[in-house]
Amino acid sequence: MKKVPIALTIAGSDSGGGAGIQADLKTFACLGVHGASAITSITAQNTLGVQASYDLPPRIIRDQIDAILEDMRVGCAKTGMLSSSEIIHTVASALKKYDFPLVVDPIMQAEAGGKLLQEEAIPTMIQELFPLGTVVTPNIFEAERLTGIKIKSREDARKAALMLNSLGAEKVIVTGGHLDYTDVLYDGEIMFIEGERVEGGTHGAGCTYSAAICAELSKGKGLREAAVIAKRFVEQAISHSFEVGEGCGPVNQIAGLARDAERYRALKNVEEGLALLEESETFSKLIPEVGCNLGMAIPGARGIEDVAAVSGRIIPLKGRAHAVGCVAFGASSHVARMILGAMSYDREKEGAINIRYSQEILSICKDLGLEIASFSRLEEPEDTSTLDWGIRNAVEKIGKVPDVVYDLGAQGKEPMIRLLASSASEAARRAIQISERVAHVNYR
């Protein structure tokens, strides 16, 4: 049987499934690590906060840890909710004799609200657990309570990290999600891990972050690399968060896997559309002199790298369409800007193709009931992208994203028709339908 990395989480249970043990295990699984768990407390919790909690007897906590470590090759462990001095002492005593990385997440309060750490237990955590940790990962509020430093800037976070190191934490990451989205890592030197503002639910974000670091350390990664991976992982999880209740929505740990699936789907859809075009006996007549391209974006696409297209272009060859190059992401800025421009108004318009312009083709588009809009390159402002401005201009004319956007060209610029659709294969089918109508008209 295949051996996999093993990570252990020692934390509380969130009955709402958003944070704690539940978030940790989902994170481990998504990052290809087997997750083991020792539950310290059971909380009655949902997206609105913690209603009640019950600490498990220290003996049961110790038995769980011993049972796992006596049998499994744990590569890294992490702690989460350790609500009392007695529980912290129990966990520290159990881990002392083992030599694997330990991530200490000093959880004090639930994201949705609710106290998870007794005030009297803070000194115990600092004295007994911090010295065992490979890294301590407080958020801004936790770092403030642990150090007494009011954190309003990166410099304040840096000072807090250094103080936590002086208190016994070998390495420290002060997460910056509540400040400027930049994490401050201290491992003997300061490293700033830049982030970006991400909209979405944040319940379980801290647990997910520390669990992601734990998972990567269990694979043998260094802390800096693990921290960067964890940062990107939790940003994706927040941006794809769920709405499951009336309060703070939980992060979505499978976002990265879902994104990979969407990228695969987009690649296959472009390949499917391309095959249809190459099989068509009529489509090659619609290819402009500069060639054409076919593309599709993933849901929530932000840039050219999120749009799949033909790496070269599609040209006519012996009466058929022929692709010069393979299908890849980031392959065509032209078709990508076309799609991204449309998606900024209508997220369903993920596919597009450009074809040659003629009044005959426009008339056929009208006969097919397609919404049509145009823009003029002669009116294009300086220092702007033609497609970004052109799509916006076309949308403003009819109040929505059209199915067809065309322009009459300009000096050195060929007139062009662009077909926008929900997918690349749909755009290809529409183009073939138009080409068959053109061929039928010409045949008559």
C-alpha positions as CSV (number, residue, x, y, z in Angstrom):
1,M,0.0,0.0,0.0
2,K,1.0,3.6,-0.7
3,K,2.4,5.5,2.3
4,V,1.1,9.0,2.8
5,P,2.2,11.9,5.1
6,I,0.4,12.0,8.4
7,A,-0.6,15.1,10.3
8,L,-2.2,15.2,13.8
9,T,-4.5,17.9,15.0
10,I,-5.2,18.4,18.7
11,A,-8.1,20.8,18.9
12,G,-11.8,21.3,19.6
13,S,-14.8,20.1,17.7
14,D,-17.0,22.7,15.9
15,S,-20.5,21.3,15.6
16,G,-21.2,23.6,12.7
17,G,-18.3,22.1,10.7
18,G,-16.6,25.3,9.9
19,A,-13.6,25.5,12.2
20,G,-11.6,23.3,14.7
21,I,-11.1,19.6,14.1
22,Q,-13.5,19.7,11.1
23,A,-11.6,22.4,9.3
24,D,-8.2,20.8,10.0
25,L,-9.2,17.4,8.7
26,K,-10.7,18.9,5.5
27,T,-7.5,20.9,5.0
28,F,-5.3,17.8,5.5
29,A,-7.3,15.8,3.0
30,C,-7.2,18.5,0.4
31,L,-3.5,18.8,0.6
32,G,-2.9,15.1,0.3
33,V,-2.2,14.3,3.9
34,H,-3.8,11.7,6.2
35,G,-5.3,13.5,9.2
36,A,-5.5,12.1,12.7
37,S,-7.2,13.9,15.5
38,A,-7.3,14.2,19.3
39,I,-10.4,16.2,20.4
40,T,-9.9,18.5,23.4
41,S,-13.3,20.1,23.7
42,I,-16.8,19.8,22.2
43,T,-18.5,23.0,21.2
44,A,-22.1,23.7,20.5
45,Q,-21.3,26.1,17.6
46,N,-22.7,27.5,14.4
47,T,-22.1,30.4,12.1
48,L,-23.5,32.9,14.7
49,G,-21.0,31.8,17.4
50,V,-20.3,29.4,20.2
51,Q,-23.3,28.7,22.4
52,A,-21.7,26.2,24.8
53,S,-18.6,24.1,25.1
54,Y,-17.5,21.1,27.1
55,D,-13.9,20.2,27.8
56,L,-13.0,16.5,27.6
57,P,-11.2,15.0,30.6
58,P,-7.4,15.4,30.3
59,R,-7.0,11.6,30.6
60,I,-9.1,11.1,27.4
61,I,-7.2,13.7,25.6
62,R,-3.9,12.1,26.6
63,D,-5.2,8.6,25.6
64,Q,-6.1,9.9,22.1
65,I,-2.7,11.4,21.5
66,D,-0.9,8.3,22.8
67,A,-3.0,6.0,20.7
68,I,-2.1,7.9,17.5
69,L,1.6,8.4,18.2
70,E,2.2,4.8,19.3
71,D,1.0,3.6,16.0
72,M,1.3,6.2,13.3
73,R,4.4,8.0,11.7
74,V,3.1,11.5,12.4
75,G,5.1,14.0,10.3
76,C,3.8,17.1,12.0
77,A,1.2,18.0,14.6
78,K,-0.8,21.2,15.3
79,T,-2.7,22.5,18.3
80,G,-6.0,24.5,18.2
81,M,-8.5,25.0,21.0
82,L,-6.8,24.2,24.3
83,S,-9.1,26.0,26.7
84,S,-7.5,25.5,30.1
85,S,-4.2,25.3,31.8
86,E,-4.9,21.6,32.6
87,I,-5.5,20.7,29.0
88,I,-2.4,22.7,27.8
89,H,-0.3,20.9,30.4
90,T,-1.7,17.5,29.3
91,V,-0.9,18.2,25.6
92,A,2.5,19.6,26.3
93,S,3.4,16.6,28.4
94,A,2.2,14.1,25.8
95,L,4.2,15.8,23.0
96,K,7.5,16.4,24.8
97,K,9.0,13.0,24.0
98,Y,8.3,13.2,20.3
99,D,10.6,14.8,17.7
100,F,8.4,16.2,14.9
101,P,7.4,19.7,13.9
102,L,4.6,21.3,16.0
103,V,2.4,24.2,14.8
104,V,0.9,26.1,17.8
105,D,-2.2,28.0,16.8
106,P,-3.1,30.0,20.0
107,I,-6.8,30.1,19.4
108,M,-8.6,32.4,21.8
109,Q,-11.9,33.2,20.2
110,A,-14.1,31.8,17.5
111,E,-14.3,33.9,14.3
112,A,-18.1,34.0,14.6
113,G,-17.8,34.9,18.3
114,G,-17.2,33.0,21.5
115,K,-14.4,32.7,24.0
116,L,-12.3,29.5,23.6
117,L,-9.4,30.1,25.9
118,Q,-9.5,30.9,29.6
119,E,-7.5,34.0,30.6
120,E,-5.6,32.2,33.3
121,A,-4.4,29.6,30.7
122,I,-2.5,32.2,28.6
123,P,0.7,32.1,30.8
124,T,0.6,28.3,30.7
125,M,0.4,28.2,27.0
126,I,3.4,30.6,26.7
127,Q,5.5,28.7,29.3
128,E,4.7,25.1,28.4
129,L,3.6,25.0,24.8
130,F,5.5,27.8,23.0
131,P,8.9,26.2,23.6
132,L,7.8,23.0,22.0
133,G,6.4,24.7,18.9
134,T,8.2,24.8,15.6
135,V,6.1,27.9,14.8
136,V,3.4,29.8,16.6
137,T,0.7,31.3,14.4
138,P,-1.4,34.0,16.1
139,N,-3.7,36.4,14.3
140,I,-3.5,40.1,15.0
141,F,-5.9,40.0,18.0
142,E,-4.2,37.0,19.5
143,A,-0.7,38.6,19.1
144,E,-2.0,41.7,20.8
145,R,-3.2,39.7,23.8
146,L,-0.1,37.7,24.0
147,T,2.3,40.6,23.8
148,G,0.4,43.7,24.9
149,I,1.5,45.4,21.7
150,K,-1.3,47.3,19.8
151,I,-0.9,46.2,16.2
152,K,-1.8,48.8,13.7
153,S,0.9,48.3,11.1
154,R,3.4,45.8,9.7
155,E,6.0,47.3,12.0
156,D,3.8,46.6,15.0
157,A,3.3,43.0,13.8
158,R,7.1,42.7,13.4
159,K,7.7,43.9,17.0
160,A,5.0,41.4,18.2
161,A,6.7,38.6,16.3
162,L,10.0,39.4,17.9
163,M,8.5,39.6,21.4
164,L,6.8,36.2,20.9
165,N,10.2,34.8,20.0
166,S,11.6,36.2,23.2
167,L,8.7,34.6,25.1
168,G,9.9,31.2,23.9
169,A,8.4,30.7,20.4
170,E,11.2,29.5,18.1
171,K,9.5,30.9,15.0
172,V,6.4,33.1,14.6
173,I,3.9,34.0,12.0
174,V,1.6,36.9,12.8
175,T,-1.2,36.5,10.2
176,G,-2.4,39.8,8.7
177,G,-5.9,39.0,7.5
178,H,-7.3,41.5,10.0
179,L,-4.8,44.3,9.0
180,D,-3.3,44.6,5.5
181,Y,-3.5,41.0,4.4
182,T,0.3,40.6,4.8
183,D,1.7,37.9,7.2
184,V,4.8,38.6,9.1
185,L,7.1,35.6,9.5
186,Y,10.1,35.5,11.9
187,D,12.5,32.6,11.7
188,G,15.7,34.4,12.7
189,E,14.9,37.0,10.0
190,I,11.7,38.8,9.1
191,M,9.8,37.8,6.0
192,F,6.7,39.6,4.7
193,I,4.2,37.3,2.9
194,E,2.1,39.6,0.8
195,G,-1.6,38.8,0.5
196,E,-4.6,40.3,-1.2
197,R,-8.1,41.4,-0.1
198,V,-10.4,38.4,-0.6
199,E,-14.2,38.7,-0.2
200,G,-16.0,35.8,1.5
201,G,-16.7,34.1,4.8
202,T,-13.8,33.7,7.2
203,H,-15.1,31.2,9.7
204,G,-12.3,28.6,10.2
205,A,-9.7,30.7,8.3
206,G,-7.2,30.6,11.1
207,C,-7.6,26.9,11.7
208,T,-7.3,26.2,7.9
209,Y,-4.1,28.3,7.7
210,S,-2.3,26.6,10.5
211,A,-3.5,23.2,9.3
212,A,-2.2,23.9,5.8
213,I,1.2,24.8,7.3
214,C,1.1,21.6,9.4
215,A,0.2,19.5,6.2
216,E,3.1,21.0,4.2
217,L,5.6,20.5,7.1
218,S,4.5,16.9,7.4
219,K,5.6,16.5,3.7
220,G,9.0,17.8,4.6
221,K,8.6,21.3,3.3
222,G,10.5,24.2,4.9
223,L,8.5,26.7,6.9
224,R,8.8,29.6,4.5
225,E,7.5,27.5,1.6
226,A,4.8,26.0,3.8
227,A,3.7,29.5,4.9
228,V,3.4,30.8,1.3
229,I,1.4,27.7,0.2
230,A,-0.9,28.0,3.3
231,K,-1.4,31.7,2.5
232,R,-2.6,31.0,-1.0
233,F,-4.6,28.0,0.2
234,V,-6.6,30.0,2.7
235,E,-7.2,32.9,0.3
236,Q,-8.7,30.5,-2.2
237,A,-10.8,28.9,0.6
238,I,-12.2,32.3,1.6
239,S,-12.9,33.4,-1.9
240,H,-15.0,30.2,-2.4
241,S,-16.6,30.2,1.0
242,F,-20.1,28.8,1.6
243,E,-23.2,30.4,3.0
244,V,-24.6,27.8,5.3
245,G,-26.3,29.8,8.0
246,E,-27.2,33.3,9.2
247,G,-23.8,34.3,10.4
248,C,-20.2,34.2,9.3
249,G,-19.8,31.6,6.5
250,P,-17.1,28.9,6.7
251,V,-14.2,28.8,4.3
252,N,-14.1,26.2,1.6
253,Q,-11.0,24.0,1.8
254,I,-11.8,22.2,-1.5
255,A,-11.6,25.4,-3.5
256,G,-8.2,24.6,-4.9
257,L,-9.4,21.1,-6.0
258,A,-12.5,22.6,-7.5
259,R,-10.4,25.2,-9.3
260,D,-8.2,22.4,-10.8
261,A,-11.3,20.7,-11.9
262,E,-12.6,23.8,-13.5
263,R,-9.3,24.3,-15.3
264,Y,-9.5,20.8,-16.6
265,R,-13.1,21.4,-17.7
266,A,-12.1,24.5,-19.6
267,L,-9.2,22.9,-21.4
268,K,-11.4,20.0,-22.5
269,N,-14.2,22.3,-23.6
270,V,-11.8,24.3,-25.8
271,E,-10.5,21.0,-27.2
272,E,-14.0,19.9,-27.9
273,G,-14.9,23.1,-29.6
274,L,-11.7,23.0,-31.6
275,A,-12.4,19.5,-32.8
276,L,-15.8,20.6,-34.0
277,L,-14.3,23.5,-35.9
278,E,-11.7,21.2,-37.6
279,E,-14.3,18.7,-38.6
280,S,-16.6,21.3,-40.1
281,E,-16.7,21.5,-43.9
282,T,-17.9,25.1,-43.8
283,F,-16.2,26.9,-40.9
284,S,-12.9,27.7,-42.6
285,K,-14.7,30.3,-44.7
286,L,-15.4,32.4,-41.5
287,I,-11.7,32.6,-40.5
288,P,-10.4,36.2,-40.7
289,E,-7.2,37.0,-42.6
290,V,-5.3,37.3,-39.2
291,G,-6.7,33.9,-38.1
292,C,-9.1,33.3,-35.3
293,N,-9.0,31.8,-31.8
294,L,-11.3,30.0,-29.5
295,G,-11.2,30.3,-25.7
296,M,-12.9,29.6,-22.4
297,A,-12.4,31.0,-18.9
298,I,-12.8,29.3,-15.6
299,P,-15.5,30.6,-13.3
300,G,-14.3,33.6,-11.4
301,A,-11.5,34.2,-13.8
302,R,-9.3,37.2,-12.9
303,G,-6.6,37.3,-15.6
304,I,-5.3,35.9,-18.8
305,E,-3.8,32.9,-17.0
306,D,-7.4,31.8,-16.2
307,V,-8.4,31.6,-19.8
308,A,-7.7,28.6,-22.0
309,A,-7.2,29.1,-25.8
310,V,-5.1,27.9,-28.7
311,S,-1.4,28.8,-28.2
312,G,-1.0,29.9,-31.8
313,R,-4.2,30.5,-33.8
314,I,-6.7,28.8,-36.0
315,I,-6.1,29.1,-39.8
316,P,-7.7,27.7,-43.0
317,L,-5.8,24.7,-44.5
318,K,-7.0,22.7,-47.4
319,G,-10.6,23.8,-46.9
320,R,-10.7,23.0,-43.2
321,A,-9.9,24.9,-40.0
322,H,-6.5,24.0,-38.6
323,A,-5.1,24.8,-35.1
324,V,-1.5,26.0,-35.0
325,G,-0.4,25.2,-31.5
326,C,-2.0,23.4,-28.5
327,V,-4.7,24.4,-26.1
328,A,-3.2,26.0,-22.9
329,F,-4.0,28.6,-20.3
330,G,-2.6,32.1,-20.9
331,A,-2.1,31.3,-24.6
332,S,-4.0,34.2,-26.1
333,S,-4.3,37.7,-24.5
334,H,-6.7,38.7,-27.3
335,V,-9.4,36.1,-26.7
336,A,-8.8,36.3,-23.0
337,R,-9.4,40.0,-22.9
338,M,-12.6,39.5,-24.9
339,I,-13.9,36.9,-22.4
340,L,-12.8,38.8,-19.3
341,G,-14.4,41.9,-20.6
342,A,-17.7,40.1,-21.1
343,M,-17.4,38.3,-17.7
344,S,-17.0,41.6,-15.9
345,Y,-20.7,42.2,-16.7
346,D,-22.0,38.6,-17.1
347,R,-20.2,35.8,-15.3
348,E,-21.9,33.2,-17.5
349,K,-20.2,34.4,-20.7
350,E,-17.1,32.2,-20.3
351,G,-16.5,31.3,-24.0
352,A,-15.7,33.2,-27.2
353,I,-14.5,33.0,-30.8
354,N,-13.6,35.7,-33.3
355,I,-14.7,35.3,-37.0
356,R,-14.5,37.5,-40.1
357,Y,-16.8,40.4,-40.6
358,S,-19.3,40.8,-43.4
359,Q,-22.9,42.2,-43.6
360,E,-24.0,38.8,-44.7
361,I,-22.7,37.2,-41.5
362,L,-24.3,40.0,-39.4
363,S,-27.7,39.4,-41.1
364,I,-27.5,35.7,-40.4
365,C,-26.7,36.5,-36.7
366,K,-29.8,38.6,-36.6
367,D,-31.9,35.9,-38.3
368,L,-30.7,33.5,-35.5
369,G,-32.0,35.9,-32.9
370,L,-28.6,36.8,-31.5
371,E,-28.2,40.1,-29.6
372,I,-25.8,42.3,-31.5
373,A,-23.8,45.4,-30.6
374,S,-20.8,47.2,-32.0
375,F,-18.0,49.6,-31.2
376,S,-15.9,51.9,-33.4
377,R,-12.1,51.7,-33.2
378,L,-12.1,55.3,-34.4
379,E,-13.6,56.4,-31.1
380,E,-11.3,54.3,-29.0
381,P,-9.5,56.4,-26.3
382,E,-5.7,56.5,-26.2
383,D,-3.9,54.3,-23.7
384,T,-6.7,51.7,-23.5
385,S,-7.1,48.1,-24.5
386,T,-9.4,47.8,-27.6
387,L,-11.2,44.8,-26.3
388,D,-11.7,46.0,-22.8
389,W,-13.0,49.3,-24.0
390,G,-14.9,47.8,-27.0
391,I,-16.8,45.2,-24.9
392,R,-17.7,47.9,-22.3
393,N,-18.8,50.2,-25.0
394,A,-21.0,47.5,-26.6
395,V,-22.6,46.6,-23.3
396,E,-23.4,50.2,-22.5
397,K,-25.2,50.5,-25.9
398,I,-27.7,47.7,-25.2
399,G,-27.6,47.4,-21.4
400,K,-26.3,43.8,-21.3
401,V,-23.6,41.6,-22.7
402,P,-24.5,40.8,-26.4
403,D,-24.1,37.5,-28.1
404,V,-22.2,39.3,-31.0
405,V,-19.8,42.2,-30.8
406,Y,-18.4,43.6,-34.0
407,D,-16.3,46.5,-35.3
408,L,-15.6,47.8,-38.7
409,G,-11.8,48.0,-38.2
410,A,-9.4,50.9,-38.7
411,Q,-6.2,51.6,-40.5
412,G,-4.2,48.4,-40.4
413,K,-7.0,46.7,-38.4
414,E,-9.2,44.1,-40.0
415,P,-13.0,44.3,-39.3
416,M,-14.0,41.6,-36.8
417,I,-17.0,39.8,-35.4
418,R,-16.8,38.2,-31.9
419,L,-19.2,35.5,-30.7
420,L,-19.7,35.4,-26.9
421,A,-21.2,32.3,-25.3
422,S,-21.4,30.3,-22.1
423,S,-18.6,28.0,-23.2
424,A,-16.0,27.5,-26.0
425,S,-17.9,24.6,-27.4
426,E,-21.1,26.6,-27.6
427,A,-19.2,29.4,-29.3
428,A,-17.8,26.9,-31.8
429,R,-21.3,25.4,-32.5
430,R,-22.7,28.8,-33.1
431,A,-19.9,29.7,-35.4
432,I,-20.4,26.5,-37.4
433,Q,-24.2,27.2,-37.5
434,I,-23.5,30.6,-39.0
435,S,-20.9,29.1,-41.5
436,E,-23.5,26.6,-42.7
437,R,-26.0,29.3,-43.3
438,V,-23.4,31.3,-45.2
439,A,-22.5,28.2,-47.3
440,H,-26.2,27.6,-48.0
441,V,-26.8,31.2,-49.1
442,N,-23.8,31.1,-51.4
443,Y,-24.7,27.7,-52.8
444,R,-28.1,29.1,-53.8
